[in-house]
């Protein structure tokens, strides 16, 4: 198989530069020679936590999602701080979102949830050996989170019932349940 020529950017305009994302509009020439305009959401990256207090259990959070205008159950997750390593972010977010500190974390893989328009890179971590810290971490002011422990069977029933609707949680449960092989990359 021959390697295709890379696309080239001929122009870039920053449309929005916010706290979490940056939106750019690029004019590009595709490898086939055709010109195109691409809108790209730039993101620092995030971590997805799979907190497991015991085998066959997982802690999910119930959180109101304004964009969906509803509460959903999901795995805890969060955006990397500038310069923060994913493993440190996983420990920090676990404590902030469920009030427990993992004594062990294991990286299960990294994925791009929407590579057609966004460069967010999500890294999944299994969090075990969960302990309550002496001083609770302060959560984010814009979050209303309720953590709860579920059996894996119950979590899958929430997927089937439509109470778990985000792909990061479905993939995280599949990683935990060994339905998807662990990925190194």
FENNORFEN-V578716 format. One record per residue. N is the residue number from 0. PHI is phi in whole degrees, -180 to 180 (NA if undefined). OMEGA is omega in whole degrees, -180 to 180 (999 if undefined). Layout:
n->N phi->PHI omega->OMEGA
n->N phi->PHI omega->OMEGA
//
This chain:
n->0 phi->NA omega->-180
n->1 phi->-86 omega->179
n->2 phi->-79 omega->179
n->3 phi->-80 omega->175
n->4 phi->-64 omega->-179
n->5 phi->-73 omega->174
n->6 phi->-72 omega->177
n->7 phi->-125 omega->179
n->8 phi->-93 omega->178
n->9 phi->-107 omega->179
n->10 phi->-160 omega->175
n->11 phi->-142 omega->175
n->12 phi->-132 omega->175
n->13 phi->-82 omega->-178
n->14 phi->-91 omega->-177
n->15 phi->-154 omega->177
n->16 phi->-133 omega->-174
n->17 phi->-112 omega->-178
n->18 phi->-68 omega->-175
n->19 phi->-112 omega->-177
n->20 phi->-130 omega->173
n->21 phi->-130 omega->180
n->22 phi->-113 omega->-180
n->23 phi->-123 omega->172
n->24 phi->-118 omega->-179
n->25 phi->-111 omega->167
n->26 phi->-98 omega->-177
n->27 phi->-133 omega->169
n->28 phi->-114 omega->-178
n->29 phi->-70 omega->178
n->30 phi->-55 omega->180
n->31 phi->-86 omega->178
n->32 phi->93 omega->-179
n->33 phi->-79 omega->177
n->34 phi->-88 omega->180
n->35 phi->-151 omega->172
n->36 phi->-110 omega->-179
n->37 phi->-121 omega->172
n->38 phi->-104 omega->-172
n->39 phi->-125 omega->173
n->40 phi->-98 omega->178
n->41 phi->-97 omega->-176
n->42 phi->-140 omega->-179
n->43 phi->-66 omega->-175
n->44 phi->109 omega->-176
n->45 phi->-148 omega->175
n->46 phi->-122 omega->175
n->47 phi->-119 omega->-176
n->48 phi->-103 omega->174
n->49 phi->-120 omega->-178
n->50 phi->-76 omega->-177
n->51 phi->-123 omega->180
n->52 phi->-68 omega->177
n->53 phi->-146 omega->176
n->54 phi->-55 omega->179
n->55 phi->68 omega->175
n->56 phi->-130 omega->177
n->57 phi->-147 omega->176
n->58 phi->-98 omega->175
n->59 phi->-112 omega->175
n->60 phi->-118 omega->173
n->61 phi->-99 omega->-174
n->62 phi->-143 omega->176
n->63 phi->-78 omega->178
n->64 phi->-114 omega->-176
n->65 phi->-57 omega->-178
n->66 phi->-59 omega->179
n->67 phi->-91 omega->-176
n->68 phi->56 omega->178
n->69 phi->-165 omega->172
n->70 phi->-85 omega->175
n->71 phi->-137 omega->171
n->72 phi->-91 omega->-179
n->73 phi->-156 omega->172
n->74 phi->-74 omega->175
n->75 phi->-63 omega->-179
n->76 phi->-158 omega->177
n->77 phi->-170 omega->-179
n->78 phi->-81 omega->175
n->79 phi->-66 omega->170
n->80 phi->-76 omega->-180
n->81 phi->-57 omega->178
n->82 phi->78 omega->-176
n->83 phi->-81 omega->175
n->84 phi->-77 omega->-179
n->85 phi->-57 omega->-179
n->86 phi->-65 omega->177
n->87 phi->-69 omega->178
n->88 phi->-63 omega->180
n->89 phi->-62 omega->179
n->90 phi->-63 omega->-179
n->91 phi->-63 omega->-178
n->92 phi->-65 omega->179
n->93 phi->-61 omega->-180
n->94 phi->-67 omega->-179
n->95 phi->-68 omega->-171
n->96 phi->-91 omega->-180
n->97 phi->-120 omega->177
n->98 phi->75 omega->179
n->99 phi->-128 omega->179
n->100 phi->-103 omega->177
n->101 phi->-79 omega->174
n->102 phi->-87 omega->177
n->103 phi->-136 omega->172
n->104 phi->-131 omega->177
n->105 phi->-135 omega->179
n->106 phi->-75 omega->-178
n->107 phi->-102 omega->179
n->108 phi->154 omega->179
n->109 phi->-133 omega->-174
n->110 phi->-144 omega->173
n->111 phi->-102 omega->-176
n->112 phi->-72 omega->-177
n->113 phi->-144 omega->-174
n->114 phi->-70 omega->177
n->115 phi->-71 omega->-179
n->116 phi->-147 omega->-175
n->117 phi->-136 omega->180
n->118 phi->-99 omega->178
n->119 phi->-58 omega->180
n->120 phi->-115 omega->-178
n->121 phi->-98 omega->178
n->122 phi->-110 omega->-176
n->123 phi->-96 omega->180
n->124 phi->-128 omega->169
n->125 phi->-82 omega->-178
n->126 phi->-114 omega->-179
n->127 phi->-131 omega->-177
n->128 phi->62 omega->-174
n->129 phi->-76 omega->180
n->130 phi->-130 omega->178
n->131 phi->-83 omega->179
n->132 phi->-72 omega->179
n->133 phi->-62 omega->180
n->134 phi->-119 omega->-179
n->135 phi->-63 omega->176
n->136 phi->-74 omega->178
n->137 phi->-85 omega->178
n->138 phi->-81 omega->178
n->139 phi->-73 omega->-177
n->140 phi->-65 omega->-177
n->141 phi->-93 omega->-179
n->142 phi->-120 omega->175
n->143 phi->-123 omega->-169
n->144 phi->-118 omega->175
n->145 phi->-125 omega->178
n->146 phi->-82 omega->177
n->147 phi->-153 omega->178
n->148 phi->-89 omega->179
n->149 phi->-128 omega->167
n->150 phi->-72 omega->177
n->151 phi->-60 omega->179
n->152 phi->-61 omega->179
n->153 phi->-68 omega->178
n->154 phi->-61 omega->178
n->155 phi->-66 omega->177
n->156 phi->-69 omega->175
n->157 phi->-67 omega->175
n->158 phi->-64 omega->-179
n->159 phi->-62 omega->-179
n->160 phi->-81 omega->-179
n->161 phi->84 omega->176
n->162 phi->-87 omega->169
n->163 phi->-112 omega->-174
n->164 phi->-125 omega->-179
n->165 phi->-98 omega->-173
n->166 phi->-67 omega->-180
n->167 phi->-63 omega->-179
n->168 phi->-73 omega->178
n->169 phi->-62 omega->179
n->170 phi->-65 omega->179
n->171 phi->-61 omega->177
n->172 phi->-64 omega->179
n->173 phi->-65 omega->176
n->174 phi->-62 omega->180
n->175 phi->-65 omega->-178
n->176 phi->-82 omega->180
n->177 phi->64 omega->176
n->178 phi->-81 omega->177
n->179 phi->-123 omega->180
n->180 phi->-67 omega->175
n->181 phi->-62 omega->-176
n->182 phi->-114 omega->173
n->183 phi->-108 omega->180
n->184 phi->171 omega->999
//
